[in-house]
Amino acid sequence: MAQTISYDDFVRMLRCAAAQIRANHEHLSQLDSVGGDGDHGTTMVRAMGCLEKAVDADTSAQVPALLQNVGWAIMGVDGGATGPLLGTLFSSMSDAANQVLDAAGIAAAFEAGLAGVQRQTKAQLGDKTMIDALVPAVGALRKAADDGLAVGPALQCAAEAAAAGAASTVTLQARFGRARNIKEQSIGTQDPGATSISLIFKGF
């Protein structure tokens, strides 16, 4: 089992995340149609297109530069808070990323990414947003690293935690975004933003 990942591995992770979003974009828009504009899947596909273009154009062969370039590319996507928040996740990860990352290094990078996102939004756990998937994913990644797991199993733990976090939003009432306007009618549907984060970690 690989104990570290390098630039090429990170590129594969990003491409796999984009593939997961593309394969599920209609479901994401269906979830968004309950309380939003029904365009979240389309927005995420655009974001992943920007991600892929940034990956294709990157000649740095450096993980921090790759993450910074991907982050800035996604930030320009229109469609509510998705672009700015997802872009901030990747660009902030670059602050703590090294060229070769073990599980602890990946956890540190994602912790920096989460901190960046939390500086941009007041959303907390339980508010039915991407935070409900991102926080448990990053926490699971850190625990797995502290427990000595290799990179692959650590990312698997993060993916499982993100999926559980996204699933937990079914019972929550939205407090952010357009879905907050329908109040208790938002209960019963999984949050599209949290679902996107879950899919991204599944790809990773």
C-alpha positions in Angstrom: 0.0 0.0 0.0 1.4 3.4 -1.0 2.5 5.4 2.0 2.8 8.7 0.0 1.4 10.4 -3.0 3.1 12.7 -5.5 2.1 15.2 -8.1 1.0 12.6 -10.6 -1.1 10.9 -8.0 -2.8 14.2 -7.1 -3.6 14.8 -10.7 -5.3 11.4 -10.9 -7.2 12.2 -7.7 -8.5 15.4 -9.2 -9.5 13.8 -12.5 -11.4 11.0 -10.7 -13.2 13.6 -8.6 -14.3 15.3 -11.8 -15.5 12.0 -13.3 -17.6 11.4 -10.2 -19.3 14.8 -10.6 -19.9 14.3 -14.3 -21.5 10.9 -13.7 -23.9 12.2 -11.1 -24.6 15.8 -12.2 -28.3 15.1 -13.1 -28.8 13.7 -9.5 -27.2 16.8 -8.1 -29.5 19.1 -10.1 -32.5 17.0 -9.0 -31.6 17.5 -5.4 -31.1 21.2 -6.0 -34.5 21.6 -7.6 -36.2 21.1 -4.3 -35.1 24.4 -2.7 -32.8 25.9 -5.3 -32.6 26.7 -8.9 -32.0 23.1 -10.0 -28.7 24.0 -11.5 -26.2 22.7 -9.0 -25.2 19.8 -11.1 -24.6 22.0 -14.1 -22.6 24.4 -11.9 -20.5 21.6 -10.6 -19.8 20.3 -14.1 -18.6 23.7 -15.1 -16.4 23.8 -12.0 -14.9 20.4 -12.9 -14.3 21.6 -16.4 -12.3 24.5 -15.0 -10.5 22.1 -12.7 -9.6 19.9 -15.7 -8.4 22.8 -17.8 -6.2 24.0 -14.9 -4.7 20.5 -14.5 -4.1 20.3 -18.2 -2.4 23.7 -18.3 -0.3 23.2 -15.2 3.4 22.8 -16.0 4.7 23.3 -12.5 4.9 19.6 -11.5 4.4 21.0 -8.0 1.5 19.9 -5.8 1.1 23.3 -4.1 1.1 25.2 -7.4 -1.4 22.7 -8.9 -3.8 23.2 -6.0 -3.5 26.9 -6.2 -4.1 27.0 -9.9 -7.1 24.6 -9.6 -8.5 26.7 -6.8 -8.3 30.0 -8.7 -9.8 28.4 -11.8 -12.9 27.1 -9.9 -13.4 30.4 -8.0 -14.4 32.1 -11.3 -17.4 29.7 -11.8 -20.7 31.5 -11.5 -23.6 29.8 -9.7 -24.0 31.0 -6.1 -21.4 30.1 -3.5 -20.2 26.9 -5.1 -17.3 28.3 -7.1 -15.9 30.6 -4.4 -16.2 27.9 -1.6 -14.9 25.0 -3.7 -12.1 27.2 -5.1 -11.1 28.3 -1.7 -10.9 24.7 -0.5 -8.3 23.8 -3.1 -6.4 27.1 -3.0 -6.2 27.0 0.8 -5.0 23.4 0.7 -1.9 24.7 -1.2 -0.9 26.5 2.0 -0.1 23.3 3.8 0.7 20.9 0.9 4.1 19.5 0.3 5.4 18.0 -2.9 5.2 14.4 -1.5 2.4 13.8 0.9 1.9 10.9 3.4 -1.5 10.5 5.1 -0.6 13.0 7.8 0.4 15.5 5.1 -2.8 15.0 3.2 -4.8 15.5 6.4 -2.9 18.8 7.0 -3.6 20.0 3.5 -7.3 19.3 3.8 -7.4 20.9 7.3 -5.9 24.0 5.7 -8.6 23.8 3.0 -11.4 23.4 5.5 -10.1 26.4 7.5 -10.1 28.5 4.3 -13.7 27.5 3.6 -14.7 28.3 7.2 -13.3 31.8 6.8 -15.6 32.3 3.8 -18.9 31.0 5.3 -20.7 31.2 8.6 -22.3 27.8 8.0 -21.8 25.2 10.7 -22.4 21.5 11.1 -26.2 20.9 11.0 -27.0 23.9 8.7 -27.5 21.6 5.7 -24.5 22.7 3.5 -21.3 21.3 2.1 -19.9 21.7 5.6 -21.9 18.7 6.8 -19.8 16.5 4.5 -16.5 18.4 4.5 -16.0 18.6 8.3 -16.5 14.8 9.0 -14.3 13.9 5.9 -11.4 16.0 7.1 -11.8 14.7 10.7 -11.8 11.1 9.5 -8.8 11.8 7.4 -6.9 13.2 10.4 -7.9 10.2 12.6 -6.9 7.7 10.0 -3.5 9.4 9.6 -3.0 9.5 13.4 -3.9 5.8 13.5 -1.1 5.1 11.0 -3.2 4.2 8.0 -1.7 4.5 4.5 -2.9 7.1 2.1 -5.4 4.9 0.3 -7.2 3.6 3.4 -7.1 7.1 4.9 -8.8 8.6 1.9 -11.4 5.7 2.0 -12.2 6.7 5.6 -12.6 10.3 4.5 -14.9 9.2 1.6 -17.1 7.1 3.9 -17.4 10.0 6.5 -18.3 12.4 3.7 -21.0 10.1 2.4 -22.4 9.7 5.9 -22.3 13.4 6.5 -24.1 14.1 3.2 -26.7 11.4 4.1 -27.3 13.1 7.5 -28.5 16.3 5.8 -31.7 14.5 4.7 -33.1 15.1 8.2 -31.9 18.8 8.5 -33.6 22.1 7.7 -31.6 24.3 5.4 -30.3 27.5 7.0 -28.2 28.8 4.0 -28.7 29.3 0.3 -32.0 29.4 -1.5 -33.2 26.3 0.2 -33.5 28.2 3.5 -36.5 30.0 2.0 -38.6 26.9 2.0 -37.9 26.3 5.6 -39.2 22.9 6.9 -40.0 21.8 3.3 -36.2 21.4 2.9 -36.3 18.5 5.3 -36.4 15.1 3.6 -33.9 15.8 0.7 -30.2 15.4 0.8 -28.2 18.7 0.4 -26.7 19.0 -3.1 -23.5 20.8 -1.8 -22.8 18.1 0.7 -23.5 15.5 -1.9 -21.0 17.1 -4.2 -18.3 17.0 -1.5 -19.1 13.4 -0.9 -18.7 12.6 -4.6 -15.4 14.5 -4.8 -14.0 12.4 -1.9 -15.3 9.2 -3.5 -13.3 10.2 -6.5 -10.2 10.9 -4.4 
